């Protein structure tokens, strides 16, 4: 009988540690502006191990860092297209979203969208 109790206890612990990929993505989306967003921070906040976090993302065909990068680029694209934000320097948007510097942001943006942030903004204006 005690073996069954222990088995059920272990199953309950495992179930409580299960976190969906969507829950992790929601956490990332809420913390995109945080400079210290990392797999370790996310795993700690969600009560799971980094290894488990990476495993969940691997099953979705992406990595944690790729997801962060993609979401930051998508958000930067929205900000660059916003007519109310035309006065904001592109560098400020890049730094706000966690890119190291303007050059790093420009390379990443061009690789993702085929144009520089400046050209993208100009085309939308």
N, C-alpha and C positions, 0 to 999 in steps of 0.2 A: 504494500500500500504506500509506504513512504517513497518508493521508487516512482510511482505514478505522480505523487505530489511534486516531487523534484522535477520530473519531466514537464509537468504542466507549468511549474514556476519558470523553468528555462524557456518554454515556448512563449509565455507571457512576456518575459524580458525581451526576447527576440522581436516579438510583435511591436513592443513599445519603441524599439530602436528603428523600426522600419520607417523610412521617410521616402516619400515619392520624389521623383525628379521634378515634378511640378512644384512641390513645396520648396525645394532648393531654388528653383528658378524664381519663385515669388520672393524668397529671401534676397536673392541677388538683385532683383528689380527694386526692392526697397532700399538697398544699400549701394546702388551703382555710384553714387557721388562720394562714397566713403573711400578715402585714399588707402586705407588699410584693408580693403576687401580682399580676402584670400581664402584658399581652400581651408586653411586651419581655422580662421575666424568663423567661417560658415559652418564647418563641422562642429566646432565648439558650441555655437549658438543653437544648432539643431540637435545637439546631443548625440552625434554620431562620430565615427572615426573618419579621418581623412581618406583612408583606404576605401571605406564604404561609400563615401561621397564620390570618389573617382570611379568606383565600380558602377554606381547608378548612372553617371554621365556616360561611361563607356557603352552601356547598354542602349543609350539613346543615340549613339553614333557621333557624339561630340565630346569635348572635354570641358571641364569647369572653366578653365581660362579662355577657351575659344568662345564659350557662351558669353562670358563677361565682355570680351573684346567685341563680339558681334552686337550685343545690346548697347554698348557704349557708342559704337559707330552708328547704329540706328537712331539713337537719341541725338547724336550730334547732327545727323542729317535733318532730323525734325527741327532742331534749333536753328540750323542754317537756313532752312526754308521758311521759318517764321518771320513774317513781315514786321512784326513788333520787335524783333531782335536784330534787325539790320545794323543797328548802331554798335552792337557788341563785337569787339575784336574776335576774330577766329581763334586766336591764341588763348583768349580767356575761356572760350567754350571748350577747347581742347584740354586745358589744365583742369577746368571744373570737372570734366568727365574722367580724369585719371590718366590722361596721356602725359608722357614725360616732358615733352616740349612740342613746339609747333611743327618741327621737321618730322618727328615720329608720327604725329597725328596726320600730317599731309601724306606721308608714305602709306600709312594704313588706310586712309580714306580713298586714295587713288587706287590702291590695290583692290579694295572692296567694290568701288563704284565706277572706276575708269576715268574719273576726273578729279581734279584737286578740289579741296573745300572752297577755295576762292572762285573757281570756275563754276562750281555747283551753285554757289550763292548768287553769282552774277547771272547765271542762266535763269534762275527763279525770280529775279528782280524785275 
